């Protein structure tokens, strides 16, 4: 994945949140090869968590761990950064 692809995906994801139409992280990740997904997952989680906290929709750790069961460390790190 190139830096521009990474930034484009993050920008599109954040723009959708700003427009009130938050996309699914899983759908955005599906645009990349499996080996390129972990860095993007962390970035998208941080964006989503920030918007959820700002809109009084606090996320539950369990929700994200069930959505991303093999990336629990990434989920935990993203939650720690955005709290």
Secondary structure as UniProt FT lines:
FT   HELIX           3..18
FT   TURN            19..20
FT   HELIX           25..29
FT   TURN            30..31
FT   HELIX           34..36
FT   HELIX           37..54
FT   TURN            55..56
FT   HELIX           61..67
FT   HELIX           69..71
FT   HELIX           72..82
//
